[in-house]
Amino acid sequence: GGELPLRAAVKSPFAEGGFRGIFPLLAGALLLLAAHGVAHAQDATAQGAPAAKPKYNVLFIVSDDLRPELGAYGNPIVQTPNLDRLAARGMRFDRAYAQYPLCNPSRTSFLTGRYPTTTGVMDNLVWYGKAHPDFVTLPRYFRDHGYVTLETGKIFHHDLDDTDAWTEGGEPRHITSGQRKLGGDPRARAAHSDRYVVLDGDGESNEDYVHATQAIEYLKRYRDRPFFLALGLSRPHSPPAAPKKFYDLYDPAKIPLPPDFAPTPAPPPGFPELSVRRRNADLFIGREATPREAREMIRAYYAATSFVDEQVGRVLDELDRLGLRDHTIVVFFGDHGYHLGEKGKWSKAYSLFEVGLRVPLLVAVPGVKGEVTTHPVELLDLYPTLAELCGLPRPAGLEGHSLVPLLRDPDAGWDHPAFSVTLFQGKLGRSVRTDRWHYAEWDEGRAGAMLFDETADPHEMRNLADDAADSAVVRRMKGLLKQLPPWIRADER
């Protein structure tokens, strides 16, 4: 049957018009009462006893290498019914950006609430805790405030984990130096990741299916305690993998190639040399991508996305079956963007283009109706947002902004641009995204710059950085980059 809005039974803090009219007086109280046991809290107050502090649970789901290629984001081909229904009852952030186009730096950023220039983590090898043992990560903060914290799948970058953050789960960190060592023959790893995989059956033996099953077990076991449950799904990271039934959803002949498709990666004329690495890191490594092969690989990426969608659906169904939806914030997002042939590139590493940085971000708070905001936001905003929603004090040292104002009103004033960085050939690239403009530069512009009018040029095919007509925009965007904390190299600390 149809869903009954939460405000019909319990006055939600996000009920229509609630925050806009009486937020200064009632927002804090309503945030607490909406989570657990309003009736119990009222009875306790009536008897003169202090009411127990109710809390939201948090279900925190991360997908690896996922572009905003979902039905809810307007892709007419990709089939993601479970994520689409999550978007329909929550907030869809149309312009959400990772702070680094690579797994470990991005995850370190949103899990510590700090920019990569602050953490100093610029690759997949370094553990943040070596240089910053004082940083309190997002799951550890929730554990310190009485939550059961549960991890299954890839949340931190494999063994570069915060092992003290989790009540259950987490990967042992055996490397005391904080420096990962990649094992095995790199040529063998490249060959393995360069192709797509068809899984047997429903994919039951695949890690994503296994981790979703573990998340379901956690929900059953801890349903009666406040929990922060983090589920990390590895797909559609290379090699794209999915059961045959998901490949069958897509006809390669009907999959369009991007307008700036090229057989090999290279910066287009008029673009900085550092804007596109000339060798792919994930797919089509050291070889050309023909149009036919490219469509087959995009098909595999879409199939893997649908496989991710099914795992999310399994967990959301269990959340509903256990009656936990009205007490649980659900967050789903990708850890960074990904190129699928744009400018010949088939990876994310070093990309400061929109497709390398933009991610899907869905946030469902009990009582929130489906909304969309187009303001640019950052993944490191999630840390202060979840702390505020759960009634916890704002942690010290965070560099992001709470998204609660946008959750109250998607059209609220928002003057925070989105920043991203990358380190390529020893030069720091910095990106800033506003509602209309996207600007990126390397080595403070000495190694090149890019400016795009995203309204007129959403595929970023014309670089305006050297156009005299847009020089004022360039100056303004360079001024915004001054808000980004400076990068302090490890040997300068």
C-alpha positions as CSV (number, residue, x, y, z in Angstrom):
1,G,0.0,0.0,0.0
2,G,0.9,3.7,-0.1
3,E,3.3,5.1,2.5
4,L,1.8,7.2,5.3
5,P,3.9,10.4,5.8
6,L,5.6,10.3,9.2
7,R,4.2,13.7,10.0
8,A,0.7,12.2,10.0
9,A,1.6,10.1,13.0
10,V,4.6,11.9,14.6
11,K,5.4,15.6,14.1
12,S,8.6,15.3,12.1
13,P,11.2,18.1,12.3
14,F,11.2,18.1,8.6
15,A,7.4,18.2,8.2
16,E,6.2,20.6,5.5
17,G,6.7,24.2,6.7
18,G,8.1,23.0,10.1
19,F,11.5,24.5,10.0
20,R,10.7,27.6,8.0
21,G,8.2,28.9,10.5
22,I,9.2,27.9,14.0
23,F,12.8,26.5,13.6
24,P,14.5,28.9,16.1
25,L,12.3,27.7,18.9
26,L,11.5,24.1,18.2
27,A,14.0,22.6,15.8
28,G,16.3,21.2,18.5
29,A,13.5,19.6,20.5
30,L,11.8,18.2,17.4
31,L,15.0,16.7,16.1
32,L,15.3,14.7,19.3
33,L,11.6,13.7,19.6
34,A,11.4,12.4,16.0
35,A,14.0,9.7,16.4
36,H,12.9,7.1,19.1
37,G,9.9,6.8,21.3
38,V,8.1,10.2,21.3
39,A,5.4,8.8,23.6
40,H,7.9,7.5,26.1
41,A,9.6,10.9,26.2
42,Q,6.3,12.6,26.8
43,D,5.4,10.2,29.6
44,A,8.8,10.6,31.3
45,T,8.5,14.4,31.2
46,A,5.0,14.3,32.6
47,Q,6.2,12.3,35.5
48,G,9.0,14.8,36.2
49,A,11.8,12.4,35.1
50,P,14.3,13.5,32.6
51,A,13.5,12.1,29.1
52,A,16.1,9.8,27.6
53,K,17.8,11.4,24.6
54,P,16.4,9.7,21.5
55,K,18.7,9.3,18.5
56,Y,18.4,8.5,14.9
57,N,20.2,5.4,13.6
58,V,22.5,5.9,10.6
59,L,22.7,3.6,7.6
60,F,25.8,4.8,5.6
61,I,26.3,3.2,2.2
62,V,29.2,4.0,-0.1
63,S,29.6,2.7,-3.7
64,D,33.0,2.7,-5.3
65,D,33.6,4.6,-8.6
66,L,29.9,5.4,-9.1
67,R,28.9,8.2,-11.3
68,P,25.5,9.8,-10.9
69,E,24.2,7.4,-13.6
70,L,20.9,6.4,-11.9
71,G,17.3,6.5,-13.0
72,A,16.7,9.1,-10.3
73,Y,19.4,11.3,-11.9
74,G,17.7,11.3,-15.2
75,N,19.6,8.5,-17.0
76,P,16.9,6.9,-19.2
77,I,18.9,3.7,-19.7
78,V,20.3,2.7,-16.3
79,Q,17.8,0.6,-14.2
80,T,18.1,1.3,-10.5
81,P,14.7,0.9,-9.0
82,N,15.8,0.6,-5.3
83,L,17.9,3.7,-5.4
84,D,15.2,5.5,-7.2
85,R,12.7,4.8,-4.5
86,L,15.2,5.9,-1.9
87,A,15.6,9.2,-3.8
88,A,11.8,9.6,-3.9
89,R,11.6,9.7,-0.2
90,G,14.7,11.7,0.5
91,M,16.9,14.5,-0.7
92,R,18.7,14.1,-4.0
93,F,21.8,16.3,-4.3
94,D,22.3,17.0,-7.9
95,R,25.7,18.7,-7.5
96,A,27.6,16.7,-5.0
97,Y,31.4,16.5,-5.3
98,A,34.2,14.3,-4.0
99,Q,37.3,16.2,-2.7
100,Y,39.7,14.0,-4.5
101,P,39.3,11.7,-7.6
102,L,40.8,8.6,-5.9
103,C,39.6,6.2,-3.3
104,N,41.9,6.7,-0.2
105,P,42.2,10.5,-0.4
106,S,38.4,10.9,-0.9
107,R,37.4,8.5,1.8
108,T,40.0,9.9,4.2
109,S,38.5,13.4,3.5
110,F,34.8,12.6,4.1
111,L,35.6,10.3,7.1
112,T,37.7,12.9,8.8
113,G,35.7,15.9,7.7
114,R,38.8,17.6,6.3
115,Y,40.2,18.5,2.9
116,P,43.0,16.4,1.4
117,T,45.2,19.5,1.7
118,T,44.7,19.2,5.5
119,T,45.0,15.4,5.8
120,G,48.0,15.3,3.5
121,V,46.6,12.1,2.0
122,M,47.1,12.3,-1.8
123,D,47.4,8.7,-2.8
124,N,46.1,5.2,-2.0
125,L,49.1,4.2,0.1
126,V,49.2,6.6,3.1
127,W,47.2,6.2,6.3
128,Y,45.9,9.5,7.7
129,G,46.6,8.4,11.3
130,K,50.3,8.5,11.0
131,A,50.4,12.2,10.6
132,H,47.2,13.0,12.4
133,P,46.6,10.6,15.3
134,D,44.4,13.3,16.9
135,F,41.7,13.2,14.1
136,V,38.4,11.6,15.3
137,T,36.8,9.9,12.3
138,L,33.1,9.9,11.7
139,P,32.4,6.4,12.9
140,R,34.6,6.8,16.0
141,Y,32.7,10.0,16.9
142,F,29.4,8.1,16.8
143,R,31.0,5.3,18.9
144,D,32.2,7.9,21.4
145,H,28.6,9.1,21.7
146,G,27.0,5.8,22.5
147,Y,26.4,4.3,19.1
148,V,27.1,0.7,18.1
149,T,29.3,1.2,15.0
150,L,29.3,-1.5,12.4
151,E,31.4,-1.9,9.3
152,T,31.1,-4.3,6.4
153,G,32.8,-3.9,3.1
154,K,35.0,-1.0,1.9
155,I,34.6,2.1,4.0
156,F,38.1,3.2,4.6
157,H,40.5,2.2,1.9
158,H,41.0,-1.5,2.8
159,D,43.5,-1.9,5.6
160,L,44.0,1.9,6.0
161,D,41.2,1.7,8.5
162,D,40.4,3.3,11.8
163,T,40.4,0.1,13.7
164,D,39.3,1.8,16.9
165,A,36.2,3.2,15.3
166,W,34.1,0.0,15.0
167,T,32.2,-2.0,17.5
168,E,32.2,-4.8,14.9
169,G,33.9,-5.0,11.6
170,G,36.9,-3.1,10.4
171,E,40.0,-4.3,8.7
172,P,43.2,-5.1,10.7
173,R,45.9,-2.5,10.0
174,H,49.1,-4.5,9.9
175,I,51.3,-1.8,8.5
176,T,52.5,0.2,11.4
177,S,54.4,2.7,9.2
178,G,51.1,3.8,7.8
179,Q,52.3,3.0,4.3
180,R,50.5,0.3,2.2
181,K,52.4,-2.1,0.0
182,L,50.7,-3.4,-3.1
183,G,51.2,-7.1,-3.4
184,G,51.5,-9.2,-6.5
185,D,52.6,-8.6,-10.0
186,P,51.2,-5.2,-11.2
187,R,50.8,-6.5,-14.7
188,A,48.6,-9.3,-13.4
189,R,46.5,-6.9,-11.4
190,A,46.1,-4.6,-14.5
191,A,45.1,-7.5,-16.7
192,H,42.5,-8.7,-14.1
193,S,41.0,-5.2,-13.6
194,D,40.9,-4.4,-17.4
195,R,38.0,-6.7,-18.2
196,Y,34.4,-7.2,-17.0
197,V,33.1,-10.2,-15.2
198,V,29.8,-12.1,-15.4
199,L,28.9,-13.5,-12.0
200,D,27.2,-16.9,-11.5
201,G,23.6,-17.0,-10.2
202,D,22.5,-13.9,-8.3
203,G,26.1,-13.1,-7.4
204,E,25.9,-14.7,-4.0
205,S,29.7,-15.4,-3.9
206,N,30.6,-11.8,-4.8
207,E,31.9,-9.6,-2.0
208,D,29.1,-7.0,-2.5
209,Y,26.4,-9.6,-2.0
210,V,28.2,-11.0,1.0
211,H,28.6,-7.6,2.6
212,A,25.0,-6.7,2.0
213,T,24.0,-9.9,3.8
214,Q,26.3,-9.0,6.7
215,A,24.6,-5.6,6.9
216,I,21.2,-7.4,7.1
217,E,22.5,-9.5,9.9
218,Y,23.8,-6.4,11.7
219,L,20.3,-4.8,11.4
220,K,18.7,-7.9,13.0
221,R,21.2,-8.1,15.8
222,Y,21.3,-4.4,16.7
223,R,17.8,-3.3,15.9
224,D,17.1,-2.3,19.5
225,R,20.3,-0.2,20.0
226,P,21.3,3.1,18.3
227,F,23.6,2.1,15.4
228,F,25.9,3.6,12.8
229,L,26.0,0.9,10.1
230,A,28.5,1.5,7.3
231,L,28.2,-0.7,4.2
232,G,30.8,-0.4,1.5
233,L,30.0,-1.8,-2.0
234,S,33.0,-2.3,-4.3
235,R,31.2,-2.1,-7.6
236,P,31.1,-0.7,-10.2
237,H,34.9,-0.4,-9.6
238,S,37.0,-2.3,-12.1
239,P,36.5,-5.0,-13.1
240,P,32.8,-4.3,-13.5
241,A,31.0,-7.4,-12.3
242,A,27.4,-8.5,-12.2
243,P,25.2,-11.5,-12.8
244,K,24.0,-12.2,-16.3
245,K,20.5,-11.0,-15.6
246,F,21.8,-7.4,-15.2
247,Y,23.8,-7.6,-18.5
248,D,20.6,-8.6,-20.2
249,L,19.0,-5.4,-19.2
250,Y,21.2,-3.4,-21.6
251,D,21.7,-3.5,-25.4
252,P,25.1,-2.2,-26.2
253,A,23.9,-1.0,-29.6
254,K,21.5,1.4,-27.8
255,I,24.2,2.8,-25.4
256,P,25.4,6.2,-26.6
257,L,29.0,7.2,-26.4
258,P,29.9,10.5,-24.8
259,P,30.2,13.4,-27.3
260,D,33.9,13.8,-26.5
261,F,34.7,10.1,-26.8
262,A,38.2,9.2,-28.0
263,P,40.0,5.9,-28.5
264,T,42.9,6.8,-26.2
265,P,43.2,9.4,-23.4
266,A,44.7,12.8,-24.3
267,P,44.0,16.4,-23.4
268,P,42.0,18.0,-26.2
269,P,43.5,21.1,-28.0
270,G,43.4,24.1,-25.7
271,F,43.4,22.0,-22.5
272,P,46.3,21.7,-20.0
273,E,48.6,18.8,-20.5
274,L,48.0,17.7,-16.9
275,S,44.2,17.6,-17.4
276,V,44.2,14.1,-18.9
277,R,46.7,11.4,-18.0
278,R,47.8,9.8,-21.2
279,R,47.5,6.2,-19.9
280,N,44.4,4.7,-18.4
281,A,44.6,3.4,-14.9
282,D,41.5,1.1,-14.7
283,L,40.1,0.0,-18.0
284,F,41.6,-0.1,-21.6
285,I,45.0,0.0,-20.0
286,G,47.6,0.5,-22.7
287,R,45.2,-0.2,-25.5
288,E,42.7,1.6,-27.7
289,A,38.9,1.5,-27.0
290,T,37.0,1.0,-30.2
291,P,33.4,2.2,-30.2
292,R,32.1,-1.3,-30.0
293,E,34.3,-2.3,-27.1
294,A,33.5,1.0,-25.4
295,R,29.8,0.3,-25.6
296,E,30.3,-3.2,-24.2
297,M,32.3,-1.8,-21.3
298,I,29.7,0.9,-20.5
299,R,27.1,-1.9,-20.6
300,A,29.2,-3.8,-18.0
301,Y,29.5,-0.6,-15.9
302,Y,25.7,-0.2,-16.0
303,A,25.1,-3.9,-15.1
304,A,27.4,-3.5,-12.1
305,T,25.5,-0.4,-11.1
306,S,22.2,-2.4,-11.2
307,F,23.9,-5.1,-9.2
308,V,24.8,-2.5,-6.6
309,D,21.2,-1.3,-6.7
310,E,19.9,-4.8,-5.9
311,Q,22.2,-5.1,-2.8
312,V,21.0,-1.7,-1.5
313,G,17.4,-2.8,-2.1
314,R,18.0,-6.0,0.0
315,V,19.2,-3.9,2.9
316,L,16.5,-1.3,2.6
317,D,13.8,-4.0,2.5
318,E,15.2,-5.5,5.8
319,L,15.2,-2.0,7.3
320,D,11.5,-1.7,6.5
321,R,10.8,-5.3,7.6
322,L,12.3,-4.5,11.0
323,G,10.3,-1.3,11.4
324,L,13.4,0.8,11.5
325,R,12.7,3.2,8.6
326,D,11.1,5.9,10.8
327,H,14.2,5.9,13.1
328,T,17.0,5.7,10.6
329,I,18.8,8.2,8.4
330,V,19.9,6.6,5.1
331,V,22.8,8.0,3.2
332,F,23.9,6.6,-0.2
333,F,26.7,8.1,-2.3
334,G,29.7,7.3,-4.6
335,D,33.2,8.0,-3.4
336,H,34.3,9.9,-6.5
337,G,33.4,10.2,-10.2
338,Y,34.6,8.2,-13.2
339,H,35.3,8.6,-16.9
340,L,33.6,6.3,-19.3
341,G,35.4,7.3,-22.4
342,E,35.1,11.1,-22.0
343,K,38.3,12.5,-23.6
344,G,39.4,8.9,-24.0
345,K,39.8,8.3,-20.3
346,W,38.5,5.2,-18.5
347,S,39.3,5.9,-14.8
348,K,39.1,8.6,-12.2
349,A,42.7,9.2,-11.2
350,Y,43.9,12.8,-11.5
351,S,40.7,14.0,-13.2
352,L,39.4,17.5,-12.2
353,F,36.6,17.3,-14.8
354,E,33.0,17.2,-13.8
355,V,32.7,13.5,-14.5
356,G,35.8,12.7,-12.4
357,L,34.5,14.6,-9.3
358,R,30.6,14.6,-9.4
359,V,28.9,11.8,-7.4
360,P,25.4,10.7,-6.6
361,L,24.3,11.7,-3.1
362,L,21.0,10.7,-1.5
363,V,20.0,11.5,2.0
364,A,16.8,10.2,3.5
365,V,15.8,11.5,6.9
366,P,12.6,10.3,8.5
367,G,9.7,12.5,7.5
368,V,11.4,14.2,4.6
369,K,9.5,14.1,1.4
370,G,11.4,13.7,-1.9
371,E,13.2,16.9,-2.8
372,V,16.0,18.0,-5.1
373,T,18.7,20.6,-4.5
374,T,21.1,21.9,-7.2
375,H,23.4,23.8,-4.9
376,P,27.0,22.4,-5.0
377,V,27.9,20.4,-1.9
378,E,30.9,18.4,-0.8
379,L,31.2,14.8,0.6
380,L,33.0,16.1,3.7
381,D,29.8,17.9,4.5
382,L,28.3,14.6,5.6
383,Y,30.2,14.5,8.9
384,P,28.8,17.7,10.4
385,T,25.4,16.9,8.8
386,L,25.0,13.6,10.5
387,A,26.3,14.9,13.8
388,E,23.7,17.7,13.7
389,L,20.8,15.4,12.6
390,C,21.5,13.0,15.5
391,G,21.6,15.8,18.1
392,L,25.4,15.5,18.7
393,P,27.6,18.5,19.3
394,R,29.6,19.6,16.3
395,P,33.0,18.0,16.4
396,A,36.0,20.3,16.5
397,G,38.2,20.8,13.5
398,L,35.7,19.9,10.7
399,E,36.1,21.9,7.5
400,G,32.7,21.0,5.9
401,H,29.3,22.6,6.3
402,S,26.2,21.0,7.6
403,L,23.6,20.2,4.9
404,V,20.7,20.6,7.4
405,P,19.7,24.0,5.9
406,L,19.3,22.4,2.5
407,L,17.4,19.4,4.0
408,R,15.0,21.9,5.5
409,D,14.6,23.9,2.3
410,P,16.4,22.7,-1.0
411,D,16.2,26.3,-2.3
412,A,17.7,27.9,0.8
413,G,20.5,30.4,0.4
414,W,23.8,28.5,0.1
415,D,27.1,30.3,-0.8
416,H,29.5,27.4,-0.3
417,P,31.3,26.3,-3.4
418,A,32.6,22.7,-3.8
419,F,36.4,22.2,-3.8
420,S,38.4,19.3,-5.0
421,V,42.1,18.6,-5.5
422,T,44.5,16.2,-7.1
423,L,48.3,15.7,-7.2
424,F,49.7,14.8,-10.6
425,Q,53.4,14.8,-11.6
426,G,54.2,16.6,-8.3
427,K,51.9,19.5,-9.1
428,L,48.8,20.3,-7.1
429,G,45.6,20.7,-9.1
430,R,42.7,22.5,-7.5
431,S,39.1,22.7,-8.6
432,V,36.2,25.0,-7.5
433,R,32.6,24.5,-8.5
434,T,29.8,27.0,-8.1
435,D,26.2,26.8,-9.4
436,R,27.2,27.8,-12.9
437,W,31.0,27.8,-13.2
438,H,33.7,25.2,-12.8
439,Y,37.3,26.3,-12.6
440,A,40.5,24.1,-12.2
441,E,44.1,25.0,-12.3
442,W,47.5,23.2,-11.7
443,D,50.4,24.7,-9.8
444,E,48.3,27.9,-9.2
445,G,47.8,28.2,-12.9
446,R,51.4,28.0,-13.9
447,A,50.8,24.5,-15.4
448,G,47.5,25.4,-17.0
449,A,43.9,26.2,-16.1
450,M,40.4,25.3,-17.2
451,L,37.1,27.3,-17.0
452,F,33.7,25.9,-18.0
453,D,30.3,27.4,-18.2
454,E,28.3,24.4,-17.0
455,T,25.0,25.8,-18.2
456,A,26.1,26.2,-21.8
457,D,28.7,23.4,-21.9
458,P,27.8,20.5,-19.5
459,H,30.2,18.2,-21.3
460,E,33.1,20.6,-20.7
461,M,34.3,20.7,-24.3
462,R,35.3,24.3,-24.5
463,N,38.0,25.7,-22.2
464,L,37.3,29.4,-21.5
465,A,40.2,30.0,-19.1
466,D,42.1,32.1,-21.7
467,D,39.1,34.0,-23.1
468,A,39.4,37.7,-22.4
469,A,35.6,37.9,-22.1
470,D,35.7,35.6,-19.1
471,S,38.8,37.0,-17.3
472,A,36.6,38.5,-14.5
473,V,35.1,35.0,-13.9
474,V,38.6,33.5,-13.7
475,R,39.7,36.1,-11.2
476,R,36.6,35.4,-9.1
477,M,37.1,31.7,-9.2
478,K,40.8,32.0,-8.3
479,G,39.7,34.1,-5.4
480,L,37.3,31.4,-4.2
481,L,40.3,28.9,-4.2
482,K,41.8,31.0,-1.4
483,Q,39.1,29.4,0.9
484,L,40.7,26.0,0.4
485,P,43.2,25.2,3.2
486,P,46.7,25.2,1.9
487,W,48.6,22.0,1.3
488,I,51.4,21.4,3.7
489,R,53.7,18.7,2.5
490,A,54.7,15.9,4.9
491,D,58.3,17.2,5.0
492,E,57.2,20.7,5.9
493,R,55.0,19.7,8.9
